[in-house]
Amino acid sequence: MFKVFQFPANKIPTIDGNADDWKMVPETYTVGMNELWEDSGKQSKADPKNLDVKVKVAWVKGLNRLYFLYEAYDDYWDFSLPGLHNDTFELIVDADQSGGPFIDRFHPNKALTNTMDAYFSYHGVHAQNYHIFTPAEGKDWTLVWGSQPWIKELPYANAATHYNFKPGESGKLTLEFWITPFDYAGNDPKRAVESILEENKNIGLCWAIIDYDDVNKEANNGFWNLSKEHKMYGNADYSLPFKLMPLEKEFKKDIVAKWKFYTVDMNRRMVAFIDQSEGEIKSWKWDFGDGTTSTEQNPIHQYKEAGKYIVVLYIEGPKGKSRMSKIWDVAVK
């Protein structure tokens, strides 16, 4: 099982091509060349003197974004041409693990295979493929392979790269970016449905490193795949599970009060309160702001009067106590 690191909300990485923000991420989250295989038969094994890549993936609870740190050494960086011939990080995202083919050439209806109708209605819709150019010079930072190029722009994505080499030279590249995964990403963003990222949930991810080593040679010199199936680029069945991890222990408080609410029935002023507190908790006390309280963990409360209320949750446990007040979030009529 691969892991996706959770950044604390106050330590979200700045997308500037500088890896310093990622120093807090343990090495257990690194996916290196030892996890990849060259599936075209051009290379028998990885050689760090030729190509060496490390990838870390992260998320922030409450944001439907996936953050990536891509660090690579290459003995020949190939990026001078304006087309697809470019060192590339090919990334496949299937956040809801719906699986299945998602490109036009693999369309299940053979009458639509390799048609523009399939390209616009099907290709990249329920899973997405990014060809991220490493680096991109004089071209867009990535090709979104499908009819939804809008997903590579703000407010859905952002990227920054740092390097100091020229085409044909060796050196190290650092790429930082984040993307928004989609359960449905059609040609028109008005109908799009973002994937919901939740703690301890698995998402489908996969990638390949396409290594070009000669600007005058059309073919690449390696397709280093994380999946055991070459066709993962267009079939999400071959993506791999990545777990959206909780905060590492060092970033957690011993005890912290958190809660949310739902208005169950506005006509009866009925509100359900849901405890989301963290830590070992022995007692709960709710002050509903109307002179009444409850010691249930997840109470349902009926207000007698219309109005806006200050609701407070008090919790206690072996390692302390905590309080969370919400001012006028709870309002009934």
C-alpha positions as CSV (number, residue, x, y, z in Angstrom):
1,M,0.0,0.0,0.0
2,F,1.3,3.4,-1.0
3,K,0.7,6.4,1.3
4,V,-0.4,10.0,0.8
5,F,1.0,12.3,3.4
6,Q,-1.3,14.7,5.2
7,F,0.0,18.2,5.6
8,P,-1.3,20.1,8.6
9,A,-3.6,23.0,7.5
10,N,-1.0,25.5,8.7
11,K,1.9,23.9,6.7
12,I,0.4,23.7,3.2
13,P,3.3,23.7,0.8
14,T,4.0,26.8,-1.4
15,I,4.1,25.9,-5.1
16,D,7.5,27.5,-5.9
17,G,9.7,24.6,-7.0
18,N,11.5,24.6,-3.7
19,A,11.3,21.3,-1.7
20,D,11.9,22.8,1.7
21,D,8.2,22.5,2.6
22,W,8.4,18.8,2.1
23,K,11.3,18.1,4.6
24,M,8.7,17.2,7.2
25,V,7.4,14.3,5.0
26,P,9.0,10.9,6.2
27,E,10.9,8.9,3.7
28,T,8.4,6.1,4.1
29,Y,6.2,8.2,1.7
30,T,8.8,8.3,-1.1
31,V,8.1,6.3,-4.2
32,G,11.5,5.7,-5.9
33,M,12.9,3.9,-8.9
34,N,12.9,0.7,-6.9
35,E,9.1,0.6,-7.3
36,L,9.2,1.1,-11.1
37,W,10.0,-1.2,-14.0
38,E,11.0,-0.4,-17.6
39,D,8.1,-2.1,-19.4
40,S,9.3,-1.6,-23.0
41,G,12.4,-3.8,-22.7
42,K,14.9,-1.0,-23.4
43,Q,16.4,-1.1,-19.9
44,S,17.0,-4.2,-17.8
45,K,17.3,-2.3,-14.5
46,A,17.3,1.2,-13.1
47,D,20.6,3.0,-13.2
48,P,20.8,6.2,-11.0
49,K,23.6,7.5,-13.2
50,N,21.1,7.6,-16.1
51,L,17.8,8.4,-14.4
52,D,16.8,8.7,-10.7
53,V,13.4,9.8,-9.7
54,K,11.6,10.2,-6.3
55,V,8.0,11.1,-5.9
56,K,6.0,12.1,-2.8
57,V,2.2,12.6,-2.8
58,A,0.3,14.6,-0.2
59,W,-3.1,16.1,0.7
60,V,-4.7,18.5,3.1
61,K,-7.8,17.5,5.0
62,G,-10.7,19.6,3.8
63,L,-9.3,20.3,0.3
64,N,-9.9,18.2,-2.7
65,R,-6.3,18.6,-3.9
66,L,-3.4,16.2,-4.4
67,Y,0.0,17.7,-4.0
68,F,3.1,16.2,-5.6
69,L,6.9,16.6,-5.2
70,Y,8.8,15.2,-8.1
71,E,12.6,15.2,-7.8
72,A,14.7,13.8,-10.6
73,Y,18.2,13.5,-11.9
74,D,18.7,12.7,-15.6
75,D,22.0,12.4,-17.5
76,Y,20.3,13.9,-20.6
77,W,17.3,16.3,-20.2
78,D,15.3,16.3,-23.5
79,F,12.9,19.3,-23.7
80,S,13.8,21.5,-26.6
81,L,11.0,20.5,-29.0
82,P,7.5,21.9,-29.0
83,G,5.6,18.6,-29.2
84,L,5.2,15.4,-27.2
85,H,9.0,14.5,-27.5
86,N,9.9,15.7,-24.0
87,D,11.0,14.0,-20.8
88,T,7.6,13.4,-19.1
89,F,6.0,12.4,-15.9
90,E,2.8,10.7,-17.0
91,L,0.3,10.6,-14.1
92,I,-3.1,8.8,-13.9
93,V,-5.7,9.7,-11.3
94,D,-8.8,7.7,-10.5
95,A,-9.7,9.2,-7.1
96,D,-13.0,7.3,-6.6
97,Q,-11.4,4.0,-7.8
98,S,-14.2,3.6,-10.4
99,G,-11.7,1.8,-12.6
100,G,-12.1,0.8,-16.2
101,P,-11.0,2.2,-19.5
102,F,-11.1,6.0,-19.9
103,I,-9.6,6.9,-23.2
104,D,-11.2,6.9,-26.7
105,R,-9.2,4.0,-28.1
106,F,-10.4,1.7,-25.2
107,H,-14.0,2.8,-25.5
108,P,-16.2,-0.3,-24.7
109,N,-18.5,0.6,-27.6
110,K,-16.4,-0.5,-30.6
111,A,-18.3,1.8,-32.9
112,L,-16.9,4.8,-30.9
113,T,-13.3,3.6,-30.6
114,N,-10.9,6.3,-31.7
115,T,-13.6,8.8,-32.6
116,M,-13.8,12.4,-31.7
117,D,-17.3,11.8,-30.2
118,A,-15.6,9.4,-27.7
119,Y,-12.8,11.9,-27.2
120,F,-15.3,14.7,-26.1
121,S,-17.8,12.5,-24.2
122,Y,-15.6,9.8,-22.6
123,H,-11.8,10.5,-22.8
124,G,-10.5,11.6,-19.4
125,V,-14.0,12.0,-17.9
126,H,-14.0,9.5,-15.0
127,A,-10.2,9.3,-14.6
128,Q,-7.6,11.7,-15.8
129,N,-4.2,11.4,-17.5
130,Y,-1.6,14.1,-17.2
131,H,1.5,14.3,-19.4
132,I,3.6,16.6,-17.2
133,F,6.6,17.9,-19.1
134,T,9.9,17.8,-17.1
135,P,10.7,20.6,-17.7
136,A,8.2,22.5,-19.8
137,E,10.0,25.3,-21.7
138,G,8.1,27.2,-24.3
139,K,5.0,25.0,-23.8
140,D,2.3,24.4,-21.2
141,W,3.3,22.6,-18.1
142,T,1.2,19.6,-18.8
143,L,-0.9,18.0,-21.5
144,V,-4.2,16.9,-20.0
145,W,-5.0,13.9,-22.3
146,G,-8.7,14.5,-22.9
147,S,-11.2,17.2,-23.7
148,Q,-10.9,18.9,-20.3
149,P,-7.8,21.1,-20.5
150,W,-9.4,23.5,-18.1
151,I,-8.4,21.2,-15.2
152,K,-4.7,22.1,-15.5
153,E,-5.4,25.8,-14.8
154,L,-6.2,27.7,-11.6
155,P,-8.4,27.2,-9.6
156,Y,-8.0,23.5,-10.3
157,A,-4.2,23.1,-10.5
158,N,-0.9,24.9,-10.1
159,A,2.8,24.0,-10.8
160,A,6.3,25.3,-10.5
161,T,9.7,23.8,-11.5
162,H,13.3,24.6,-10.5
163,Y,16.3,23.6,-12.7
164,N,19.5,25.1,-14.0
165,F,20.4,22.9,-17.0
166,K,19.9,23.3,-20.7
167,P,18.5,20.8,-23.2
168,G,20.9,17.9,-23.6
169,E,22.7,18.5,-20.3
170,S,22.5,16.5,-17.0
171,G,21.2,17.8,-13.7
172,K,18.5,17.8,-11.1
173,L,15.0,19.0,-11.5
174,T,12.5,19.8,-8.7
175,L,8.8,20.0,-9.7
176,E,6.0,20.9,-7.3
177,F,2.4,20.8,-8.3
178,W,-1.1,20.2,-7.1
179,I,-4.2,19.0,-9.1
180,T,-7.9,18.5,-8.4
181,P,-9.1,15.0,-9.0
182,F,-12.6,14.6,-10.6
183,D,-15.2,11.8,-10.5
184,Y,-16.6,13.5,-13.7
185,A,-14.5,16.0,-15.7
186,G,-16.3,16.7,-19.0
187,N,-15.5,19.2,-21.7
188,D,-17.5,21.9,-19.8
189,P,-16.4,22.6,-16.2
190,K,-20.0,23.7,-15.3
191,R,-20.9,20.0,-15.1
192,A,-17.8,18.7,-13.4
193,V,-17.9,16.7,-10.1
194,E,-14.8,16.9,-7.9
195,S,-13.6,13.8,-6.1
196,I,-14.1,14.0,-2.3
197,L,-10.9,13.3,-0.5
198,E,-11.4,11.7,3.0
199,E,-9.0,10.5,5.6
200,N,-8.1,6.8,5.5
201,K,-9.8,6.5,2.0
202,N,-7.9,4.8,-0.8
203,I,-7.6,6.6,-4.1
204,G,-6.3,5.2,-7.5
205,L,-3.0,6.6,-8.7
206,C,-0.3,5.5,-11.1
207,W,2.5,7.0,-13.1
208,A,5.2,6.4,-15.6
209,I,8.5,8.2,-16.3
210,I,9.0,8.6,-20.1
211,D,12.7,9.2,-20.5
212,Y,14.0,10.6,-23.8
213,D,17.8,10.7,-24.3
214,D,18.3,12.0,-27.8
215,V,16.5,15.0,-29.4
216,N,17.2,13.5,-32.8
217,K,15.7,10.1,-32.1
218,E,12.0,9.9,-32.2
219,A,11.7,6.9,-29.7
220,N,12.1,7.3,-26.0
221,N,14.8,5.4,-24.0
222,G,12.6,4.1,-21.3
223,F,9.0,3.8,-20.0
224,W,9.4,3.4,-16.3
225,N,6.0,2.2,-15.0
226,L,4.7,2.0,-11.4
227,S,1.9,-0.4,-12.6
228,K,2.6,-3.9,-13.8
229,E,0.4,-3.2,-16.8
230,H,1.6,-1.0,-19.6
231,K,-2.0,0.1,-20.5
232,M,-2.5,1.8,-17.2
233,Y,-2.3,5.1,-19.1
234,G,-5.8,4.5,-20.4
235,N,-7.4,1.9,-18.0
236,A,-7.9,2.8,-14.4
237,D,-8.2,-0.9,-13.4
238,Y,-4.4,-0.9,-13.5
239,S,-4.0,2.1,-11.1
240,L,-2.7,1.3,-7.6
241,P,-4.3,2.1,-4.2
242,F,-2.8,5.1,-2.3
243,K,-4.1,5.7,1.2
244,L,-5.0,9.2,2.3
245,M,-3.2,9.1,5.7
246,P,-4.1,10.9,8.9
247,L,-1.8,13.5,10.4
248,E,1.5,12.0,11.7
249,K,1.5,11.9,15.5
250,E,3.9,14.8,15.8
251,F,1.4,17.1,14.2
252,K,-1.6,16.0,16.3
253,K,-2.8,17.7,19.5
254,D,-3.6,15.4,22.5
255,I,-7.2,16.5,22.5
256,V,-9.1,18.9,20.4
257,A,-12.9,19.6,20.2
258,K,-14.4,19.6,16.7
259,W,-18.0,19.3,15.6
260,K,-20.5,19.9,12.8
261,F,-24.2,20.1,12.5
262,Y,-27.1,19.4,10.2
263,T,-30.5,21.1,10.2
264,V,-32.7,18.0,10.2
265,D,-36.1,19.7,10.0
266,M,-36.3,23.5,9.8
267,N,-40.1,23.5,10.4
268,R,-39.6,21.9,13.8
269,R,-36.2,23.6,14.4
270,M,-34.6,20.2,14.8
271,V,-30.8,20.2,14.6
272,A,-28.4,17.2,14.7
273,F,-24.9,17.8,16.2
274,I,-22.1,15.5,15.3
275,D,-18.9,15.2,17.4
276,Q,-15.7,15.2,15.3
277,S,-13.3,15.7,18.2
278,E,-9.9,14.1,18.2
279,G,-8.0,12.3,21.0
280,E,-9.1,10.1,23.9
281,I,-12.3,11.6,25.2
282,K,-14.2,10.6,28.3
283,S,-17.0,13.2,28.5
284,W,-18.9,15.6,26.3
285,K,-21.0,18.6,27.2
286,W,-23.0,20.6,24.7
287,D,-24.4,24.1,25.4
288,F,-27.0,24.8,22.8
289,G,-27.2,28.5,23.5
290,D,-30.8,28.5,24.5
291,G,-30.3,27.6,28.2
292,T,-30.2,23.8,27.6
293,T,-27.4,21.3,27.6
294,S,-26.6,17.7,26.7
295,T,-24.0,15.1,27.7
296,E,-24.6,12.9,24.7
297,Q,-21.8,12.6,22.2
298,N,-24.1,13.2,19.2
299,P,-27.3,14.8,20.3
300,I,-30.3,15.9,18.4
301,H,-31.8,19.2,19.7
302,Q,-35.1,20.9,19.1
303,Y,-35.1,24.7,19.5
304,K,-38.3,26.3,20.9
305,E,-37.6,29.8,19.5
306,A,-36.4,31.1,16.1
307,G,-33.0,32.8,16.3
308,K,-29.2,32.6,15.9
309,Y,-27.4,30.6,18.6
310,I,-23.9,30.3,20.1
311,V,-23.3,26.6,20.5
312,V,-20.3,25.3,22.5
313,L,-18.9,21.7,22.9
314,Y,-16.8,21.0,25.9
315,I,-14.8,17.7,26.0
316,E,-12.5,16.2,28.6
317,G,-10.1,13.2,28.6
318,P,-7.0,11.8,30.3
319,K,-4.7,14.3,28.6
320,G,-6.7,17.4,29.1
321,K,-9.8,19.3,27.9
322,S,-10.9,21.4,25.0
323,R,-13.7,23.6,23.8
324,M,-15.1,24.6,20.5
325,S,-17.7,27.4,20.1
326,K,-19.4,28.3,16.9
327,I,-21.1,31.7,16.9
328,W,-24.4,32.0,15.0
329,D,-23.6,29.1,12.6
330,V,-26.7,27.4,14.1
331,A,-29.7,29.4,13.1
332,V,-33.4,28.4,12.9
333,K,-36.6,30.1,11.9
